[in-house]
Every structure is written in structure tokens, then in C-alpha cells.
Amino acid sequence: MIIEVLSPGNSRHDLVRKKELYEEFGVKEYWAIDPDTKETTGFLLKGGIFESQEAHLGRIHSALLDQTFIF
């Protein structure tokens, strides 16, 4: 599982290129957090392909760990 805080001006790289690499290398769960809005974007690996997870503000629910993290 990877949780990444997006950098200003670099979110496209994080959400496109890094996401593709994480998927290719079999990362089971990936979350990106926008530090300004606290919006979360998540992906869960199923059958070798990332599926989008429900977006939230200020929390992540990890299907992999069956845990919720609030920030």
C-alpha cells in the first residue's frame, strides 16, 4: 500500500505516471492526497488493473487493511 501526498504543480505526474508504474509493479493499493483540499483519490489492484475507489475528504478507507484513516 502506498499513500502519497501530492506536490503542488506535480499532481499530473503523480496521478498518471506513478499510478501506471505502481500498477505495473503490482502495488495492491494506492492513495493520493491533495494537501490543500484533503481530497483523496484511491485505487485497488484487481486482476492486475487498478480500480478506482470512492473518493473522500480527510479520510482513507483501505480495503487491503480493512482500516479507516482520518486526517
Distance bins in CASP14 RR format, pairs under 12 A and 6 or more apart:
PFRMAT RR
TARGET T0000
AUTHOR 0000-0000-0000
RMODE 2
METHOD distances of the structure
MODEL  1
1 22 0 0 0 0 0 1 0 0 0 0 0
1 26 0 0 0 0 0 1 0 0 0 0 0
1 27 1 0 0 1 0 0 0 0 0 0 0
1 28 1 0 0 1 0 0 0 0 0 0 0
1 29 1 0 1 0 0 0 0 0 0 0 0
1 30 1 0 0 1 0 0 0 0 0 0 0
1 31 1 0 0 1 0 0 0 0 0 0 0
1 42 0 0 0 0 0 1 0 0 0 0 0
1 43 0 0 0 0 0 1 0 0 0 0 0
1 44 0 0 0 0 1 0 0 0 0 0 0
1 45 0 0 0 0 0 1 0 0 0 0 0
1 53 0 0 0 0 0 1 0 0 0 0 0
1 60 0 0 0 0 1 0 0 0 0 0 0
1 61 0 0 0 0 0 1 0 0 0 0 0
1 62 1 0 0 1 0 0 0 0 0 0 0
1 63 0 0 0 0 1 0 0 0 0 0 0
1 64 1 0 1 0 0 0 0 0 0 0 0
1 65 1 0 0 1 0 0 0 0 0 0 0
1 66 0 0 0 0 0 1 0 0 0 0 0
1 67 0 0 0 0 0 1 0 0 0 0 0
1 69 0 0 0 0 0 1 0 0 0 0 0
2 14 0 0 0 0 0 1 0 0 0 0 0
2 18 0 0 0 0 1 0 0 0 0 0 0
2 19 0 0 0 0 1 0 0 0 0 0 0
2 21 0 0 0 0 0 1 0 0 0 0 0
2 22 1 0 0 1 0 0 0 0 0 0 0
2 23 0 0 0 0 0 1 0 0 0 0 0
2 25 0 0 0 0 0 1 0 0 0 0 0
2 26 0 0 0 0 0 1 0 0 0 0 0
2 27 1 0 1 0 0 0 0 0 0 0 0
2 28 0 0 0 0 1 0 0 0 0 0 0
2 29 1 0 0 1 0 0 0 0 0 0 0
2 30 1 0 1 0 0 0 0 0 0 0 0
2 31 1 0 0 1 0 0 0 0 0 0 0
2 32 0 0 0 0 1 0 0 0 0 0 0
2 33 0 0 0 0 0 1 0 0 0 0 0
2 42 0 0 0 0 0 1 0 0 0 0 0
2 43 0 0 0 0 1 0 0 0 0 0 0
2 44 0 0 0 0 0 1 0 0 0 0 0
2 45 0 0 0 0 0 1 0 0 0 0 0
2 50 0 0 0 0 0 1 0 0 0 0 0
2 60 0 0 0 0 0 1 0 0 0 0 0
2 62 0 0 0 0 0 1 0 0 0 0 0
2 64 0 0 0 0 0 1 0 0 0 0 0
3 14 0 0 0 0 0 1 0 0 0 0 0
3 22 0 0 0 0 0 1 0 0 0 0 0
3 27 0 0 0 0 0 1 0 0 0 0 0
3 29 0 0 0 0 1 0 0 0 0 0 0
3 30 0 0 0 0 1 0 0 0 0 0 0
3 31 1 0 1 0 0 0 0 0 0 0 0
3 32 0 0 0 0 1 0 0 0 0 0 0
3 33 1 0 0 1 0 0 0 0 0 0 0
3 40 0 0 0 0 1 0 0 0 0 0 0
3 41 0 0 0 0 0 1 0 0 0 0 0
3 42 0 0 0 0 1 0 0 0 0 0 0
3 43 0 0 0 0 0 1 0 0 0 0 0
3 59 0 0 0 0 0 1 0 0 0 0 0
3 60 1 0 0 1 0 0 0 0 0 0 0
3 62 0 0 0 0 1 0 0 0 0 0 0
3 64 0 0 0 0 0 1 0 0 0 0 0
3 65 0 0 0 0 0 1 0 0 0 0 0
3 67 0 0 0 0 0 1 0 0 0 0 0
3 69 0 0 0 0 1 0 0 0 0 0 0
3 71 0 0 0 0 1 0 0 0 0 0 0
4 10 0 0 0 0 0 1 0 0 0 0 0
4 11 0 0 0 0 1 0 0 0 0 0 0
4 13 0 0 0 0 0 1 0 0 0 0 0
4 14 1 0 0 1 0 0 0 0 0 0 0
4 15 0 0 0 0 1 0 0 0 0 0 0
4 18 1 0 0 1 0 0 0 0 0 0 0
4 19 0 0 0 0 1 0 0 0 0 0 0
4 21 0 0 0 0 0 1 0 0 0 0 0
4 22 0 0 0 0 1 0 0 0 0 0 0
4 27 0 0 0 0 0 1 0 0 0 0 0
4 29 0 0 0 0 0 1 0 0 0 0 0
4 30 1 0 0 1 0 0 0 0 0 0 0
4 31 1 0 0 1 0 0 0 0 0 0 0
4 32 1 0 1 0 0 0 0 0 0 0 0
4 33 1 0 0 1 0 0 0 0 0 0 0
4 34 0 0 0 0 0 1 0 0 0 0 0
4 35 0 0 0 0 0 1 0 0 0 0 0
4 40 0 0 0 0 0 1 0 0 0 0 0
4 41 0 0 0 0 1 0 0 0 0 0 0
4 42 0 0 0 0 0 1 0 0 0 0 0
4 43 0 0 0 0 0 1 0 0 0 0 0
4 60 0 0 0 0 0 1 0 0 0 0 0
5 11 0 0 0 0 0 1 0 0 0 0 0
5 14 0 0 0 0 1 0 0 0 0 0 0
5 31 0 0 0 0 1 0 0 0 0 0 0
5 32 1 0 0 1 0 0 0 0 0 0 0
5 33 1 0 1 0 0 0 0 0 0 0 0
5 34 0 0 0 0 1 0 0 0 0 0 0
5 35 1 0 1 0 0 0 0 0 0 0 0
5 36 0 0 0 0 0 1 0 0 0 0 0
5 37 0 0 0 0 0 1 0 0 0 0 0
5 38 0 0 0 0 0 1 0 0 0 0 0
5 39 0 0 0 0 0 1 0 0 0 0 0
5 40 0 0 0 0 0 1 0 0 0 0 0
5 41 0 0 0 0 0 1 0 0 0 0 0
5 60 0 0 0 0 0 1 0 0 0 0 0
5 71 0 0 0 0 0 1 0 0 0 0 0
6 12 0 0 0 0 1 0 0 0 0 0 0
6 13 0 0 0 0 1 0 0 0 0 0 0
6 14 1 0 1 0 0 0 0 0 0 0 0
6 15 1 0 0 1 0 0 0 0 0 0 0
6 16 0 0 0 0 0 1 0 0 0 0 0
6 18 0 0 0 0 0 1 0 0 0 0 0
6 19 0 0 0 0 0 1 0 0 0 0 0
6 31 0 0 0 0 0 1 0 0 0 0 0
6 32 1 0 1 0 0 0 0 0 0 0 0
6 33 1 0 0 1 0 0 0 0 0 0 0
6 34 1 0 1 0 0 0 0 0 0 0 0
6 35 1 0 0 1 0 0 0 0 0 0 0
6 36 0 0 0 0 1 0 0 0 0 0 0
6 37 0 0 0 0 1 0 0 0 0 0 0
6 38 0 0 0 0 0 1 0 0 0 0 0
6 39 0 0 0 0 1 0 0 0 0 0 0
6 40 0 0 0 0 0 1 0 0 0 0 0
6 41 0 0 0 0 1 0 0 0 0 0 0
7 13 0 0 0 0 1 0 0 0 0 0 0
7 14 1 0 0 1 0 0 0 0 0 0 0
7 15 0 0 0 0 0 1 0 0 0 0 0
7 18 0 0 0 0 0 1 0 0 0 0 0
7 32 0 0 0 0 0 1 0 0 0 0 0
7 33 0 0 0 0 0 1 0 0 0 0 0
7 34 0 0 0 0 0 1 0 0 0 0 0
7 35 0 0 0 0 1 0 0 0 0 0 0
7 36 0 0 0 0 0 1 0 0 0 0 0
8 14 0 0 0 0 0 1 0 0 0 0 0
8 34 0 0 0 0 1 0 0 0 0 0 0
8 35 0 0 0 0 1 0 0 0 0 0 0
8 36 0 0 0 0 1 0 0 0 0 0 0
9 15 0 0 0 0 0 1 0 0 0 0 0
9 34 0 0 0 0 0 1 0 0 0 0 0
9 35 0 0 0 0 0 1 0 0 0 0 0
9 36 0 0 0 0 0 1 0 0 0 0 0
10 16 0 0 0 0 0 1 0 0 0 0 0
10 17 0 0 0 0 0 1 0 0 0 0 0
10 18 0 0 0 0 1 0 0 0 0 0 0
10 32 0 0 0 0 0 1 0 0 0 0 0
10 34 0 0 0 0 0 1 0 0 0 0 0
10 35 0 0 0 0 0 1 0 0 0 0 0
11 17 0 0 0 0 0 1 0 0 0 0 0
11 18 0 0 0 0 0 1 0 0 0 0 0
11 19 0 0 0 0 0 1 0 0 0 0 0
11 32 1 0 0 1 0 0 0 0 0 0 0
11 33 0 0 0 0 0 1 0 0 0 0 0
11 34 1 0 0 1 0 0 0 0 0 0 0
11 35 0 0 0 0 0 1 0 0 0 0 0
11 36 0 0 0 0 0 1 0 0 0 0 0
11 37 0 0 0 0 0 1 0 0 0 0 0
11 39 0 0 0 0 0 1 0 0 0 0 0
11 41 0 0 0 0 1 0 0 0 0 0 0
12 18 0 0 0 0 0 1 0 0 0 0 0
12 19 0 0 0 0 0 1 0 0 0 0 0
12 32 0 0 0 0 0 1 0 0 0 0 0
13 19 0 0 0 0 1 0 0 0 0 0 0
13 20 0 0 0 0 0 1 0 0 0 0 0
13 21 0 0 0 0 0 1 0 0 0 0 0
13 32 0 0 0 0 0 1 0 0 0 0 0
14 20 0 0 0 0 0 1 0 0 0 0 0
14 21 0 0 0 0 0 1 0 0 0 0 0
14 22 0 0 0 0 0 1 0 0 0 0 0
14 30 0 0 0 0 1 0 0 0 0 0 0
14 31 0 0 0 0 0 1 0 0 0 0 0
14 32 1 0 1 0 0 0 0 0 0 0 0
14 33 0 0 0 0 0 1 0 0 0 0 0
14 34 0 0 0 0 0 1 0 0 0 0 0
14 35 0 0 0 0 0 1 0 0 0 0 0
14 41 0 0 0 0 1 0 0 0 0 0 0
14 42 0 0 0 0 0 1 0 0 0 0 0
14 43 0 0 0 0 0 1 0 0 0 0 0
15 21 0 0 0 0 0 1 0 0 0 0 0
15 22 0 0 0 0 0 1 0 0 0 0 0
15 23 0 0 0 0 0 1 0 0 0 0 0
15 30 0 0 0 0 1 0 0 0 0 0 0
15 31 0 0 0 0 0 1 0 0 0 0 0
15 32 1 0 1 0 0 0 0 0 0 0 0
15 33 0 0 0 0 0 1 0 0 0 0 0
15 34 0 0 0 0 1 0 0 0 0 0 0
15 39 0 0 0 0 0 1 0 0 0 0 0
15 40 0 0 0 0 0 1 0 0 0 0 0
15 41 1 0 0 1 0 0 0 0 0 0 0
15 42 0 0 0 0 1 0 0 0 0 0 0
15 43 0 0 0 0 1 0 0 0 0 0 0
15 50 0 0 0 0 0 1 0 0 0 0 0
15 52 0 0 0 0 0 1 0 0 0 0 0
16 22 0 0 0 0 0 1 0 0 0 0 0
16 23 0 0 0 0 0 1 0 0 0 0 0
16 32 0 0 0 0 0 1 0 0 0 0 0
16 41 0 0 0 0 0 1 0 0 0 0 0
16 43 0 0 0 0 0 1 0 0 0 0 0
16 50 0 0 0 0 0 1 0 0 0 0 0
17 23 0 0 0 0 0 1 0 0 0 0 0
17 24 0 0 0 0 0 1 0 0 0 0 0
18 24 0 0 0 0 0 1 0 0 0 0 0
18 25 0 0 0 0 0 1 0 0 0 0 0
18 27 0 0 0 0 1 0 0 0 0 0 0
18 30 0 0 0 0 1 0 0 0 0 0 0
18 31 0 0 0 0 0 1 0 0 0 0 0
18 32 0 0 0 0 1 0 0 0 0 0 0
18 41 0 0 0 0 0 1 0 0 0 0 0
18 43 0 0 0 0 0 1 0 0 0 0 0
18 50 0 0 0 0 0 1 0 0 0 0 0
19 25 0 0 0 0 0 1 0 0 0 0 0
19 26 0 0 0 0 0 1 0 0 0 0 0
19 27 0 0 0 0 1 0 0 0 0 0 0
19 29 0 0 0 0 0 1 0 0 0 0 0
19 30 1 0 0 1 0 0 0 0 0 0 0
19 31 0 0 0 0 0 1 0 0 0 0 0
19 32 1 0 0 1 0 0 0 0 0 0 0
19 41 0 0 0 0 1 0 0 0 0 0 0
19 42 0 0 0 0 1 0 0 0 0 0 0
19 43 1 0 0 1 0 0 0 0 0 0 0
19 45 0 0 0 0 0 1 0 0 0 0 0
19 49 0 0 0 0 0 1 0 0 0 0 0
19 50 1 0 0 1 0 0 0 0 0 0 0
19 52 0 0 0 0 0 1 0 0 0 0 0
20 26 0 0 0 0 0 1 0 0 0 0 0
20 27 0 0 0 0 0 1 0 0 0 0 0
20 30 0 0 0 0 0 1 0 0 0 0 0
20 43 0 0 0 0 0 1 0 0 0 0 0
20 49 0 0 0 0 0 1 0 0 0 0 0
20 50 0 0 0 0 1 0 0 0 0 0 0
21 27 0 0 0 0 1 0 0 0 0 0 0
21 30 0 0 0 0 1 0 0 0 0 0 0
21 50 0 0 0 0 0 1 0 0 0 0 0
22 28 0 0 0 0 1 0 0 0 0 0 0
22 29 0 0 0 0 1 0 0 0 0 0 0
22 30 1 0 1 0 0 0 0 0 0 0 0
22 31 0 0 0 0 0 1 0 0 0 0 0
22 32 0 0 0 0 0 1 0 0 0 0 0
22 42 0 0 0 0 0 1 0 0 0 0 0
22 43 1 0 0 1 0 0 0 0 0 0 0
22 44 0 0 0 0 0 1 0 0 0 0 0
22 45 0 0 0 0 1 0 0 0 0 0 0
22 48 0 0 0 0 0 1 0 0 0 0 0
22 49 0 0 0 0 0 1 0 0 0 0 0
22 50 1 0 0 1 0 0 0 0 0 0 0
23 29 0 0 0 0 0 1 0 0 0 0 0
23 30 1 0 0 1 0 0 0 0 0 0 0
23 42 0 0 0 0 0 1 0 0 0 0 0
23 43 1 0 0 1 0 0 0 0 0 0 0
23 44 0 0 0 0 0 1 0 0 0 0 0
23 45 1 0 0 1 0 0 0 0 0 0 0
23 46 0 0 0 0 0 1 0 0 0 0 0
23 47 0 0 0 0 0 1 0 0 0 0 0
23 48 1 0 0 1 0 0 0 0 0 0 0
23 49 1 0 0 1 0 0 0 0 0 0 0
23 50 1 0 1 0 0 0 0 0 0 0 0
23 51 0 0 0 0 0 1 0 0 0 0 0
24 30 0 0 0 0 0 1 0 0 0 0 0
24 45 0 0 0 0 0 1 0 0 0 0 0
24 48 0 0 0 0 1 0 0 0 0 0 0
24 49 0 0 0 0 0 1 0 0 0 0 0
24 50 0 0 0 0 0 1 0 0 0 0 0
25 45 0 0 0 0 0 1 0 0 0 0 0
25 48 0 0 0 0 0 1 0 0 0 0 0
25 50 0 0 0 0 0 1 0 0 0 0 0
26 43 0 0 0 0 0 1 0 0 0 0 0
26 44 0 0 0 0 0 1 0 0 0 0 0
26 45 1 0 1 0 0 0 0 0 0 0 0
26 46 0 0 0 0 0 1 0 0 0 0 0
26 47 0 0 0 0 1 0 0 0 0 0 0
26 48 1 0 0 1 0 0 0 0 0 0 0
26 49 0 0 0 0 0 1 0 0 0 0 0
26 50 0 0 0 0 1 0 0 0 0 0 0
27 42 0 0 0 0 0 1 0 0 0 0 0
27 43 0 0 0 0 1 0 0 0 0 0 0
27 44 0 0 0 0 0 1 0 0 0 0 0
27 45 1 0 0 1 0 0 0 0 0 0 0
27 48 0 0 0 0 0 1 0 0 0 0 0
27 50 0 0 0 0 1 0 0 0 0 0 0
27 64 0 0 0 0 0 1 0 0 0 0 0
28 42 0 0 0 0 0 1 0 0 0 0 0
28 43 0 0 0 0 1 0 0 0 0 0 0
28 44 1 0 0 1 0 0 0 0 0 0 0
28 45 1 0 1 0 0 0 0 0 0 0 0
28 46 0 0 0 0 1 0 0 0 0 0 0
28 47 0 0 0 0 0 1 0 0 0 0 0
28 48 0 0 0 0 1 0 0 0 0 0 0
28 50 0 0 0 0 1 0 0 0 0 0 0
28 51 0 0 0 0 0 1 0 0 0 0 0
28 53 0 0 0 0 0 1 0 0 0 0 0
28 62 0 0 0 0 1 0 0 0 0 0 0
28 63 0 0 0 0 1 0 0 0 0 0 0
28 64 1 0 1 0 0 0 0 0 0 0 0
28 65 0 0 0 0 1 0 0 0 0 0 0
29 40 0 0 0 0 0 1 0 0 0 0 0
29 41 0 0 0 0 0 1 0 0 0 0 0
29 42 1 0 0 1 0 0 0 0 0 0 0
29 43 1 0 0 1 0 0 0 0 0 0 0
29 44 1 0 1 0 0 0 0 0 0 0 0
29 45 1 0 0 1 0 0 0 0 0 0 0
29 46 0 0 0 0 0 1 0 0 0 0 0
29 50 0 0 0 0 1 0 0 0 0 0 0
29 51 0 0 0 0 0 1 0 0 0 0 0
29 52 0 0 0 0 0 1 0 0 0 0 0
29 53 0 0 0 0 1 0 0 0 0 0 0
29 60 0 0 0 0 1 0 0 0 0 0 0
29 61 0 0 0 0 0 1 0 0 0 0 0
29 62 1 0 0 1 0 0 0 0 0 0 0
29 63 1 0 0 1 0 0 0 0 0 0 0
29 64 1 0 1 0 0 0 0 0 0 0 0
29 65 0 0 0 0 1 0 0 0 0 0 0
29 66 0 0 0 0 0 1 0 0 0 0 0
29 67 0 0 0 0 0 1 0 0 0 0 0
29 69 0 0 0 0 0 1 0 0 0 0 0
30 40 0 0 0 0 0 1 0 0 0 0 0
30 41 0 0 0 0 1 0 0 0 0 0 0
30 42 1 0 0 1 0 0 0 0 0 0 0
30 43 1 0 1 0 0 0 0 0 0 0 0
30 44 0 0 0 0 1 0 0 0 0 0 0
30 45 0 0 0 0 1 0 0 0 0 0 0
30 50 1 0 0 1 0 0 0 0 0 0 0
30 51 0 0 0 0 0 1 0 0 0 0 0
30 52 0 0 0 0 0 1 0 0 0 0 0
30 53 0 0 0 0 1 0 0 0 0 0 0
30 60 0 0 0 0 0 1 0 0 0 0 0
30 62 0 0 0 0 0 1 0 0 0 0 0
30 63 0 0 0 0 0 1 0 0 0 0 0
30 64 0 0 0 0 0 1 0 0 0 0 0
31 39 0 0 0 0 0 1 0 0 0 0 0
31 40 1 0 1 0 0 0 0 0 0 0 0
31 41 1 0 0 1 0 0 0 0 0 0 0
31 42 1 0 1 0 0 0 0 0 0 0 0
31 43 1 0 0 1 0 0 0 0 0 0 0
31 44 0 0 0 0 1 0 0 0 0 0 0
31 50 0 0 0 0 0 1 0 0 0 0 0
31 52 0 0 0 0 0 1 0 0 0 0 0
31 53 1 0 0 1 0 0 0 0 0 0 0
31 54 0 0 0 0 0 1 0 0 0 0 0
31 55 0 0 0 0 0 1 0 0 0 0 0
31 56 0 0 0 0 1 0 0 0 0 0 0
31 58 0 0 0 0 0 1 0 0 0 0 0
31 59 0 0 0 0 0 1 0 0 0 0 0
31 60 1 0 1 0 0 0 0 0 0 0 0
31 61 0 0 0 0 1 0 0 0 0 0 0
31 62 1 0 0 1 0 0 0 0 0 0 0
31 63 0 0 0 0 0 1 0 0 0 0 0
31 64 0 0 0 0 0 1 0 0 0 0 0
31 65 0 0 0 0 0 1 0 0 0 0 0
31 68 0 0 0 0 0 1 0 0 0 0 0
31 69 0 0 0 0 1 0 0 0 0 0 0
31 71 0 0 0 0 0 1 0 0 0 0 0
32 38 0 0 0 0 0 1 0 0 0 0 0
32 39 0 0 0 0 1 0 0 0 0 0 0
32 40 1 0 0 1 0 0 0 0 0 0 0
32 41 1 0 1 0 0 0 0 0 0 0 0
32 42 1 0 0 1 0 0 0 0 0 0 0
32 43 0 0 0 0 1 0 0 0 0 0 0
32 50 0 0 0 0 0 1 0 0 0 0 0
32 52 0 0 0 0 0 1 0 0 0 0 0
32 53 0 0 0 0 0 1 0 0 0 0 0
32 55 0 0 0 0 0 1 0 0 0 0 0
32 60 0 0 0 0 1 0 0 0 0 0 0
33 39 1 0 0 1 0 0 0 0 0 0 0
33 40 1 0 1 0 0 0 0 0 0 0 0
33 41 1 0 0 1 0 0 0 0 0 0 0
33 42 0 0 0 0 1 0 0 0 0 0 0
33 55 0 0 0 0 0 1 0 0 0 0 0
33 56 0 0 0 0 0 1 0 0 0 0 0
33 57 0 0 0 0 0 1 0 0 0 0 0
33 58 1 0 0 1 0 0 0 0 0 0 0
33 59 0 0 0 0 0 1 0 0 0 0 0
33 60 1 0 0 1 0 0 0 0 0 0 0
33 69 0 0 0 0 0 1 0 0 0 0 0
33 71 1 0 0 1 0 0 0 0 0 0 0
34 40 1 0 0 1 0 0 0 0 0 0 0
34 41 1 0 0 1 0 0 0 0 0 0 0
34 42 0 0 0 0 0 1 0 0 0 0 0
34 55 0 0 0 0 0 1 0 0 0 0 0
34 56 0 0 0 0 0 1 0 0 0 0 0
34 57 0 0 0 0 1 0 0 0 0 0 0
34 58 0 0 0 0 1 0 0 0 0 0 0
34 71 0 0 0 0 0 1 0 0 0 0 0
35 58 0 0 0 0 0 1 0 0 0 0 0
35 71 0 0 0 0 1 0 0 0 0 0 0
36 57 0 0 0 0 0 1 0 0 0 0 0
36 58 0 0 0 0 0 1 0 0 0 0 0
37 55 0 0 0 0 0 1 0 0 0 0 0
37 56 0 0 0 0 0 1 0 0 0 0 0
37 57 1 0 0 1 0 0 0 0 0 0 0
37 58 0 0 0 0 1 0 0 0 0 0 0
38 55 0 0 0 0 0 1 0 0 0 0 0
38 56 0 0 0 0 1 0 0 0 0 0 0
38 57 1 0 1 0 0 0 0 0 0 0 0
38 58 1 0 1 0 0 0 0 0 0 0 0
38 59 0 0 0 0 1 0 0 0 0 0 0
38 60 0 0 0 0 0 1 0 0 0 0 0
38 69 0 0 0 0 0 1 0 0 0 0 0
38 70 0 0 0 0 0 1 0 0 0 0 0
38 71 1 0 0 1 0 0 0 0 0 0 0
39 54 0 0 0 0 0 1 0 0 0 0 0
39 55 1 0 0 1 0 0 0 0 0 0 0
39 56 1 0 0 1 0 0 0 0 0 0 0
39 57 1 0 1 0 0 0 0 0 0 0 0
39 58 1 0 0 1 0 0 0 0 0 0 0
39 59 0 0 0 0 0 1 0 0 0 0 0
39 60 0 0 0 0 0 1 0 0 0 0 0
39 71 0 0 0 0 0 1 0 0 0 0 0
40 52 0 0 0 0 0 1 0 0 0 0 0
40 53 0 0 0 0 1 0 0 0 0 0 0
40 54 0 0 0 0 1 0 0 0 0 0 0
40 55 1 0 1 0 0 0 0 0 0 0 0
40 56 1 0 1 0 0 0 0 0 0 0 0
40 57 1 0 0 1 0 0 0 0 0 0 0
40 58 1 0 0 1 0 0 0 0 0 0 0
40 59 1 0 0 1 0 0 0 0 0 0 0
40 60 1 0 1 0 0 0 0 0 0 0 0
40 61 0 0 0 0 1 0 0 0 0 0 0
40 62 0 0 0 0 0 1 0 0 0 0 0
40 68 0 0 0 0 0 1 0 0 0 0 0
40 69 0 0 0 0 1 0 0 0 0 0 0
40 70 0 0 0 0 0 1 0 0 0 0 0
40 71 0 0 0 0 1 0 0 0 0 0 0
41 50 0 0 0 0 0 1 0 0 0 0 0
41 52 1 0 0 1 0 0 0 0 0 0 0
41 53 0 0 0 0 1 0 0 0 0 0 0
41 54 0 0 0 0 0 1 0 0 0 0 0
41 55 1 0 1 0 0 0 0 0 0 0 0
41 56 0 0 0 0 1 0 0 0 0 0 0
41 57 0 0 0 0 0 1 0 0 0 0 0
41 58 0 0 0 0 0 1 0 0 0 0 0
41 60 0 0 0 0 1 0 0 0 0 0 0
42 50 0 0 0 0 1 0 0 0 0 0 0
42 51 0 0 0 0 1 0 0 0 0 0 0
42 52 1 0 0 1 0 0 0 0 0 0 0
42 53 1 0 1 0 0 0 0 0 0 0 0
42 54 0 0 0 0 1 0 0 0 0 0 0
42 55 1 0 0 1 0 0 0 0 0 0 0
42 56 0 0 0 0 1 0 0 0 0 0 0
42 59 0 0 0 0 0 1 0 0 0 0 0
42 60 1 0 0 1 0 0 0 0 0 0 0
42 61 0 0 0 0 1 0 0 0 0 0 0
42 62 0 0 0 0 1 0 0 0 0 0 0
42 63 0 0 0 0 1 0 0 0 0 0 0
42 64 0 0 0 0 0 1 0 0 0 0 0
43 49 0 0 0 0 1 0 0 0 0 0 0
43 50 1 1 0 0 0 0 0 0 0 0 0
43 51 1 0 0 1 0 0 0 0 0 0 0
43 52 1 0 0 1 0 0 0 0 0 0 0
43 53 1 0 0 1 0 0 0 0 0 0 0
43 54 0 0 0 0 0 1 0 0 0 0 0
43 55 0 0 0 0 0 1 0 0 0 0 0
43 60 0 0 0 0 0 1 0 0 0 0 0
43 62 0 0 0 0 0 1 0 0 0 0 0
43 63 0 0 0 0 0 1 0 0 0 0 0
43 64 0 0 0 0 0 1 0 0 0 0 0
44 50 1 0 0 1 0 0 0 0 0 0 0
44 51 1 0 1 0 0 0 0 0 0 0 0
44 52 0 0 0 0 1 0 0 0 0 0 0
44 53 1 0 1 0 0 0 0 0 0 0 0
44 54 0 0 0 0 0 1 0 0 0 0 0
44 60 0 0 0 0 0 1 0 0 0 0 0
44 61 0 0 0 0 0 1 0 0 0 0 0
44 62 0 0 0 0 1 0 0 0 0 0 0
44 63 1 0 1 0 0 0 0 0 0 0 0
44 64 1 0 0 1 0 0 0 0 0 0 0
44 65 0 0 0 0 0 1 0 0 0 0 0
45 51 1 0 0 1 0 0 0 0 0 0 0
45 52 0 0 0 0 0 1 0 0 0 0 0
45 53 0 0 0 0 0 1 0 0 0 0 0
45 63 0 0 0 0 0 1 0 0 0 0 0
45 64 0 0 0 0 1 0 0 0 0 0 0
46 52 0 0 0 0 0 1 0 0 0 0 0
46 53 0 0 0 0 0 1 0 0 0 0 0
46 63 0 0 0 0 1 0 0 0 0 0 0
46 64 0 0 0 0 0 1 0 0 0 0 0
51 63 0 0 0 0 1 0 0 0 0 0 0
52 63 0 0 0 0 0 1 0 0 0 0 0
53 59 0 0 0 0 0 1 0 0 0 0 0
53 60 0 0 0 0 1 0 0 0 0 0 0
53 61 1 0 0 1 0 0 0 0 0 0 0
53 62 0 0 0 0 1 0 0 0 0 0 0
53 63 1 0 0 1 0 0 0 0 0 0 0
53 64 0 0 0 0 0 1 0 0 0 0 0
54 60 0 0 0 0 0 1 0 0 0 0 0
54 61 1 0 0 1 0 0 0 0 0 0 0
54 63 0 0 0 0 0 1 0 0 0 0 0
54 68 0 0 0 0 0 1 0 0 0 0 0
55 61 0 0 0 0 0 1 0 0 0 0 0
56 62 0 0 0 0 0 1 0 0 0 0 0
56 68 0 0 0 0 1 0 0 0 0 0 0
56 69 0 0 0 0 0 1 0 0 0 0 0
56 70 0 0 0 0 1 0 0 0 0 0 0
56 71 0 0 0 0 0 1 0 0 0 0 0
57 70 0 0 0 0 0 1 0 0 0 0 0
57 71 0 0 0 0 0 1 0 0 0 0 0
58 68 0 0 0 0 0 1 0 0 0 0 0
58 69 0 0 0 0 1 0 0 0 0 0 0
58 70 1 0 0 1 0 0 0 0 0 0 0
58 71 1 0 1 0 0 0 0 0 0 0 0
59 67 0 0 0 0 0 1 0 0 0 0 0
59 68 1 0 1 0 0 0 0 0 0 0 0
59 69 1 0 0 1 0 0 0 0 0 0 0
59 70 1 0 1 0 0 0 0 0 0 0 0
59 71 1 0 0 1 0 0 0 0 0 0 0
60 67 0 0 0 0 1 0 0 0 0 0 0
60 68 1 0 0 1 0 0 0 0 0 0 0
60 69 1 0 1 0 0 0 0 0 0 0 0
60 70 0 0 0 0 1 0 0 0 0 0 0
60 71 0 0 0 0 1 0 0 0 0 0 0
61 67 1 0 0 1 0 0 0 0 0 0 0
61 68 1 0 1 0 0 0 0 0 0 0 0
61 69 1 0 0 1 0 0 0 0 0 0 0
61 70 0 0 0 0 1 0 0 0 0 0 0
62 68 1 0 0 1 0 0 0 0 0 0 0
62 69 1 0 0 1 0 0 0 0 0 0 0
END
